[in-house]
Each structure stands twice: as structure tokens, then as C-alpha cells.
Amino acid sequence: MPKNITIFTTNTCAYCVMVKKWLGAKGYNFEEVNIDQQPERQKDAYELSGQLAVPVTVVTKEDDTREVIVGYNLARLAPAVS
Amino acid sequence: MNENEVHDVVTIGAGPTALTAAIYTTREDIETLLLDKGAIGGLAAITDWVDNYPGFPEGIAGLELADRLQKQAERFGAKIDFAEVSSLAKKGNVIELDTTDGKIVAKAVLIATGSDYKRLGIPGEDEYYARGVHFCATCDGAFYRDRKLVVVGGGNSAAQEAVFLTRYATHIDMLVRGPKMRASDVLQKEVTKHSDKITVHYNTSTDKILGKDSKVVAVEGTENAKKKVTFETDGVFIFIGLKPNTTFLAGSGVELDEIGLVKTDEELHTNVAGIFCAGDVRSGATMQIASAAGEGATAALNIRKYLEELERNNP
């Protein structure tokens, strides 16, 4: 189980909805940072991912290592949260 | 995934075509599984606003339309699974699909994989992908608050997404290869309404995307096939048309046209019995959400007929 999960999203991003739905369906809790509502957090998303794109999902594991996944990428997201 | 289970219908894709087909099939108790590797709702879901889908006089956000279609399909029992299909083959009376979730078997398959945005194939496009080069305004536009942008293309998507991006960008240079836009009159008028922020450059090719310190700084183009022009920008959004998602059909025997779209007959049946195709990936499609939904309904009715015949001939 991850220690926590944070997702950077925007209001209009369909892939963000997909990531949230997928995590919700699997029973994972997550914190959402909507950069339309919190534009000052957009630099955090960029610094974490190196990309100007959302969704950015940050999975922090029990040992405090982090995995950053850009986009709706189940091939990376599923093992990261398991 | 149970490899021994034989599904009545599997749709490859879960955009408006497949969701509409699933509404029709599941409402008649035909068990239906939808497979998708990306966003439910397809390109419609990542379109900012849809003004021409019937029944919504004020228009509707693409994301909301996709969500409504999904809920309606699920209400009648459609199942959606997130999986990518790598190949399919007809084996006797069934069709076998190789997917990221294992082998899936179906009596009938609907190919509804739609299309993705085309790439320009110019220097800088891959190098700066998602770091200044984008294909989804509704996903990535928010990173360009108070920045300058270039939008490449002159069709409906380019016009609509340029207008959407004005909510963030200070200025947008829109590069249109031909002497006029291909976008609908309505969308061209929308672009004109935003002329304080959008400058349209006709007869301008897009040749190269330039960057510095891993960020895009400019786009080089050619005006009237002779004059080199440079547009300083913080990002580039590219909407130059669609390419069909049919790579997975290699070796399946399903016939494609010269640009890779799937050929069907009037009943939306491909040349392989039991494999149907509808929506943006079909040769002859009009690439509209309303017609994608219409084709989904037509395909569903013809699939029902096919399944009834299959049952009659194999009691």
C-alpha cells in the first residue's frame, strides 16, 4: 500500500478523471491538486514530472520513495500503487 | 479475465460509437464488454466544448457528454475494462483478441477505436513532447497561463482548441498551411471574435520547433513557400487532422483502405464475418460525434442480426 497518493489535475482533463476513477474503483485514497484552482501549484507538477502535462500522479511509498506517473498510464500506475 | 468465457459482443474502444452501440445491445440483453486503453469517451472526452451534438441546445462539455454516455451504457449493464488490444483473429465462429488483460473471446466484435491526432513529423516535435509540444488543449492548456502559444492547423479542432486556449494564453499565433481555414463557419467566427488574442497566419507551413533549456522558445515556418518566419512562443499545440487507430489489425485479415481506415459494407460489417466497424476509424466516416453515435446504433442492430443468425445456424 502506498503511504499517500497526490494527483495534479485540471478542470477539463479527461485523463485526470480516468486516473481518479481508477484509483477510486481500486479503493485508494488520494489528494487532488487542481491547478486551475491552485495555479501556484503548477510549478510543483512541472518540477516533479519534468513535463507540462496532467494528470501527474505522485505515489509515495512506505519507504518514502516516490514514483511519478504522467498521463493515464495503467501499465505504470497499477504496479506503483500495489 | 476468464479466458473460457465467450462474450456476446466486445467493442474495441469506448468512445461515443462503442458506448452508443453498448446502450443498444445491453438494452436488449446482449452481453457487451467494452475495452479501452485511454479515456472513456475517446477524443470527444478531451474536446473542450461540443455545440453540435443533438439534444443539448446550449452545448455540452466533451467530458460531461462522455460521462453521460458511459452512465447510460452502464445503466443497461455494459461492462468497461481498461485494456489494450494488440491483435485479433477469427477462430471458427468466434473472434479471439490478445489484450493486456489476456485472451478475450467474443462472438462479435465492434472495432470502434477512432482516431488520434496526427503529428507533423518535424524537428523538435518529439524532443519537446509534453514539454512545450502538446496535442490536448483541455489537458495541458492550464500550464500556459499568461504565456504565448502557437496553434498549428486550420480545421475544426485547431479552431476550437485555439479559442479554448485564449482563457490562458496572452496571445496565440495560429499557423494555417493553406490560404483559408477548413474549420466550419461557426468556428471561424469564434476565432474572429477572439482576434484580440488570436492572429491567424495563412499559407504558413510549420517547419521546426526550437527549444532552449528543455523548453520550447520558438517555431520556425515558411510563409507563401518562400519567406522564413519565426514565432516566439512558450508552447505549441498541434491539431492537423486524424490518423486511424488500426495498427492492431495487422495480420487480422480485416481489409483497410489506402489511408488505413477499415472498409465495411452498408451494414458496417467488415470482410471478416462477425467483425463490425463504426465511427471515426471506418472508411467513409464523417468524423462527427453525432454520426459516430448513429453508426454505433446501426452497428448494434446489425450485430444483433448477426448473432441471431449465428444462433440459428449453430443451435
HADDOCK unambig.tbl for C-alpha pairs under 7 A between the chains (distance, minus, plus):
assign (segid A and resid 10 and name CA) (segid B and resid 139 and name CA) 6.86 0.50 0.50
assign (segid A and resid 12 and name CA) (segid B and resid 48 and name CA) 6.89 0.50 0.50
assign (segid A and resid 12 and name CA) (segid B and resid 138 and name CA) 5.18 0.50 0.50
assign (segid A and resid 12 and name CA) (segid B and resid 139 and name CA) 6.43 0.50 0.50
assign (segid A and resid 13 and name CA) (segid B and resid 46 and name CA) 6.56 0.50 0.50
assign (segid A and resid 13 and name CA) (segid B and resid 138 and name CA) 5.44 0.50 0.50
assign (segid A and resid 13 and name CA) (segid B and resid 139 and name CA) 4.38 0.50 0.50
assign (segid A and resid 14 and name CA) (segid B and resid 39 and name CA) 6.37 0.50 0.50
assign (segid A and resid 14 and name CA) (segid B and resid 45 and name CA) 5.74 0.50 0.50
assign (segid A and resid 14 and name CA) (segid B and resid 46 and name CA) 5.52 0.50 0.50
assign (segid A and resid 14 and name CA) (segid B and resid 63 and name CA) 6.04 0.50 0.50
assign (segid A and resid 15 and name CA) (segid B and resid 39 and name CA) 5.72 0.50 0.50
assign (segid A and resid 18 and name CA) (segid B and resid 39 and name CA) 6.31 0.50 0.50
assign (segid A and resid 36 and name CA) (segid B and resid 142 and name CA) 6.48 0.50 0.50
assign (segid A and resid 42 and name CA) (segid B and resid 143 and name CA) 6.82 0.50 0.50
assign (segid A and resid 51 and name CA) (segid B and resid 130 and name CA) 5.37 0.50 0.50
assign (segid A and resid 51 and name CA) (segid B and resid 131 and name CA) 4.94 0.50 0.50
assign (segid A and resid 52 and name CA) (segid B and resid 130 and name CA) 5.47 0.50 0.50
assign (segid A and resid 52 and name CA) (segid B and resid 131 and name CA) 5.17 0.50 0.50
assign (segid A and resid 52 and name CA) (segid B and resid 132 and name CA) 6.80 0.50 0.50
assign (segid A and resid 52 and name CA) (segid B and resid 140 and name CA) 6.52 0.50 0.50
assign (segid A and resid 52 and name CA) (segid B and resid 143 and name CA) 6.12 0.50 0.50
assign (segid A and resid 53 and name CA) (segid B and resid 130 and name CA) 5.88 0.50 0.50
assign (segid A and resid 53 and name CA) (segid B and resid 139 and name CA) 6.67 0.50 0.50
assign (segid A and resid 53 and name CA) (segid B and resid 140 and name CA) 4.87 0.50 0.50
assign (segid A and resid 54 and name CA) (segid B and resid 139 and name CA) 5.98 0.50 0.50
assign (segid A and resid 54 and name CA) (segid B and resid 140 and name CA) 6.21 0.50 0.50
assign (segid A and resid 72 and name CA) (segid B and resid 38 and name CA) 6.88 0.50 0.50
